[in-house]
């Protein structure tokens, strides 16, 4: 994939009434800034944004979104959790769209601290998860991912495309100048994920629980909020690696010191 494709974004799935898009990266890699992925689902005339990001990336993401759909057609925004790289742009998005905002019920009273946001625009997701049924009848599922790494955390599964937006699960940190969109060699990709997952995920037991929920769905692709996407055989390789990973409380002595 050419660098221009990384900036311009890419259609990950498309049929006669449904698209799932990755919205591209900033043209220049900035020192000290966590690289993030933003995604847009277009279902008929309705747009859904997944973790559209912080205030810093808002101008780029709104411009990328507008290439595919009128901004006023963004009807729903999903936030996997409350971190600023995920949701600090929320006050800007509620100004330019009529969207309802879906987020864990734990963060309904916290996310508005990023700026003026009416709670009437917020839709709390219960701990057990739930569904967003679109006007077409298609469904976006909210899959519990609590403690991975946030206390109130969800993944979003687009049933029509078979794409799982996994949030921070699957995140990788690229060396400068070495970014790529799809995992082609899983073994080479592991070192870019391992440090983050060992420290930010709570335990192997909880990872295994999430993997079990994911395996109940037909997953065509896994799209994380940071790093590269998993498709083909890398999907199962990633899930198998994840469910056996020692992390968090499994490593207390290493983290706190003996």
Residue, then its C-alpha position, 0 to 999 in steps of 0.5 A: x500500500x502506498x503512503x497516499x492510501x494511508x492518508x486518504x483512507x480505504x473502503x474495507x467493505x462495500x455492498x449496495x447499501x452498506x460501507x465500512x471505511x477506515x478514514x486514514x492517518x495524518x500525513x506527517x507522523x508527529x513525535x509524542x502523539x499516539x497514532x489513532x484509527x477512526x472508522x465510518x459505517x455508512x448504512x443507506x443514508x445514515x452514518x455511524x462514527x466509531x471512536x472519532x478521536x480527540x480534538x487534535x484530530x477533529x479537523x482531519x477526521x471531519x474532512x475525511x468523513x465529509x468525502x463520503x457522507x454529508x456531516x449532518x447524516x451522521x446519526x450515531x457515534x460510538x465510543x469504546x471508552x472514555x480516554x481522551x484520544x478516543x472521545x475528547x473531540x465529542x463537544x465538537x462532534x455534537x456541534x456539527x452533527x445531530x448524532x446520538x452518542x453511545x458509550x458505557x453507562x459508567x462514563x455518561x457523567x464523565x465524558x461531558x467534562x471534555x466540554x459542553x455536551x447535553x446528557x440528552x444526546x448520550x445513550x448509556x450502554x449497559x454492562x452486558x452490552x446491547x445492539x444499535x438497530x439501524x433504520x435499515x434493520x442492520x445491527x451493530x452489536x456492542x460486545x463487553x470488553x470491560x477491564x481491557x483496558x477501561x473499566x467500562x469498555x466495549x467492542x462494536x461488531x458490524x454484523x453486515x460486514x463481519x468487521x469487529x471494531x476492537x478499540x484498544x484491543x489489538x493496538x500496536x505502536x509503530x516505529x516512526x516511518x514503519x506504519x502499515x495498514x494490514x498485518x501481513x506477518x503476524x509473528x513480526x507484528x507481535x513485538x509491536x503489540x506485546x508491551x502495550x497489552x501486557x501492561x494495559x490489559x487486566x488479566x489473561x482470564x479477562x482476555x480469554x473471556x473476551x475472545x470467547x465472546x468474539x468467537x461466537x461471531x463470524x469475524x471477517x476482520x478486526x479493526x483496532x483503534x491503534x496500529x494495523x488491522x487483522x484479516x484472513x488468517x491473522x484474525x485467528x492468530x491474533x485471538x489465539x495469541x491474546x487468550x493465552x497472554x500473561x498480562x496485568x495482574x498476572x505480572x504484579x511482581x514484575x510491575x510492582x517489584x518483588 
